[in-house]
Amino acid sequence: MSRDHGKLRVFHDTHTLTLAIYEHTREFPRDEWFGLRAQMRRAAVSTASNLVEGNARGSTRDYVRFLHMALGSACELKYLAALTLELGYVNRLPWAEVLKQCDAVVRQLERLVQRMEQIASQEHTSRPRDRRPETEVRGPETGD
């Protein structure tokens, strides 16, 4: 069952956040190009990518697994964005919007994970159990 990630508000918000991360980290100090800047960009792209890949998975359980990875990446990005501000690599005012976007994406993903876990649980309990083929029952051997 393939889903359409384009119908998810959280995907669009994550994509917008990813573009903002790329834009705002463009002027990072050169010594952070392969450190903090690269890690933030990877976390942002990973969040969106896991949403896309999870939506393409066939089962709800697989989908939930990818949602958890997206949530983990979003939480990582939220931390790195706060760290960036503390290190003084960005101006407080424009970066406040990025921090707000990070919070919103994390909250949206938490709600989506919770909802999809409920659905996966319902699917698991309502699924008919696999029946093993009944073994042939034989009566006592008579030796005939």
DRENKE-437061 format. One line per field, with one value per residue (C-alpha): residue in one letter; z, y negated, x. Coordinates in steps of 0.5 Angstrom, whole numbers. Layout:
% DRENKE-437061
ropa: (a	...)
z: (Z	...)
y: (Y	...)
x: (X	...)
//
This chain:
% DRENKE-437061
ropa: (m	s	r	d	h	g	k	l	r	v	f	h	d	t	h	t	l	t	l	a	i	y	e	h	t	r	e	f	p	r	d	e	w	f	g	l	r	a	q	m	r	r	a	a	v	s	t	a	s	n	l	v	e	g	n	a	r	g	s	t	r	d	y	v	r	f	l	h	m	a	l	g	s	a	c	e	l	k	y	l	a	a	l	t	l	e	l	g	y	v	n	r	l	p	w	a	e	v	l	k	q	c	d	a	v	v	r	q	l	e	r	l	v	q	r	m	e	q	i	a	s	q	e	h	t	s	r	p	r	d	r	r	p	e	t	e	v	r	g	p	e	t	g	d)
z: (0	-2	1	-2	2	-2	2	9	12	16	9	6	13	13	6	8	14	10	5	10	14	7	6	13	14	7	11	17	18	14	19	20	13	14	22	24	18	14	20	20	13	13	19	15	9	13	16	9	6	11	10	3	4	9	5	-1	4	4	11	16	21	16	15	23	23	18	22	28	24	21	28	31	25	27	34	32	28	33	38	33	31	38	39	33	36	42	39	35	28	26	28	33	30	23	27	31	25	24	31	31	25	28	34	29	25	31	34	28	27	34	33	26	30	35	30	26	32	34	27	26	33	30	24	28	33	27	22	22	25	20	21	21	17	21	22	20	26	26	30	34	29	29	26	20)
y: (0	-6	-13	-20	-24	-30	-30	-30	-37	-35	-33	-40	-43	-39	-41	-48	-47	-44	-49	-54	-50	-50	-58	-60	-55	-58	-63	-59	-59	-55	-51	-48	-47	-39	-39	-42	-45	-38	-35	-40	-39	-31	-31	-36	-32	-25	-28	-29	-23	-18	-21	-20	-13	-11	-13	-8	-2	3	4	0	3	1	-6	-7	-5	-10	-15	-14	-15	-22	-24	-22	-26	-32	-32	-32	-38	-41	-40	-42	-49	-51	-49	-54	-59	-58	-58	-65	-62	-66	-72	-71	-74	-70	-64	-64	-62	-56	-54	-55	-51	-45	-45	-45	-39	-35	-36	-34	-28	-26	-26	-22	-17	-16	-16	-11	-6	-6	-4	1	4	5	8	13	15	15	19	27	31	36	43	49	54	59	66	72	75	83	88	93	98	105	108	111)
x: (0	4	2	3	8	6	-1	3	3	9	13	12	14	20	22	21	26	31	31	32	37	41	40	42	48	51	55	58	65	69	72	65	63	65	62	56	54	54	51	45	44	44	39	35	35	34	28	25	28	25	18	19	21	17	11	13	13	8	6	4	10	15	12	12	19	21	17	21	28	25	23	30	33	28	30	38	37	33	39	44	40	40	47	48	45	49	56	54	54	47	43	38	32	32	34	28	24	28	28	20	20	24	19	13	16	18	11	8	12	11	3	4	8	3	-3	0	3	-5	-7	-1	-3	-10	-8	-4	-10	-15	-11	-13	-8	-4	-7	-2	-4	-8	-4	-7	-10	-9	-12	-9	-5	-8	-2	-6)
//
